[in-house]
Structures are given as C-alpha cells and as structure tokens.
Amino acid sequence: MPEAPPLTSEMLQEIQRLFPPESIARVSALLLSYGEQNYEREVNRVRWGLLHVSGDDIVKLERMVAMAKRDYRDLIVAAEYTRPRMTRKHDD
C-alpha cells in the first residue's frame, strides 16, 4: 500500500486555524487517511475540499472523509460546485 502524501504547511496552518489544539492530531490523521489507496485521486484537492465542507466540525469531517473514500467526485462536487442554500424573502 502506498504512503499518503504529507499534509502541506498551508493545510496544517488551516487545521490550526479551524480546530482547537486537542483536535489537531485527529484532524490531521483523518486528512492523511485520504490518499492511502491507489484509487484515491487528487489528494490535495480532496483534502482542501474536506476542510472547506466540514469547517470546524470534526464529526462532519469524519463523514466527509468516508464519502470521499467511496467516491472522491462526490466530495469535489460538495466542496466546489454547491452553493449555500439561499432563502428568499417575499414581500407578501
């Protein structure tokens, strides 16, 4: 099994910005778990997407990593092509 590429220094800085110090090791391990398999493509793009979609929610990050491991394209769509749901205000 190939070794996953390391986290970039920019990614480590973002992790430190988003998560409390006691969560950094767990978040880093979750992100590093994507890219361990040959079929897990676009590793850095997906990892950035994981951070973007999950924000500072470690439980959501766990779910998103599992989704990316099944099909990374679903994560890319969620991170890059979906917009926040807008609510319309009506004057009536």
Secondary structure, 3 states (H helix, E strand, C coil): CCCCCCCCHHHHHHHHHHCCHHHHHHHHHHHHHCCCCCCCCCHHHHHHHHHHHHCCCHHHHHHHHHHHHHCHHHHHHHHHHCCCCCCCCCCC
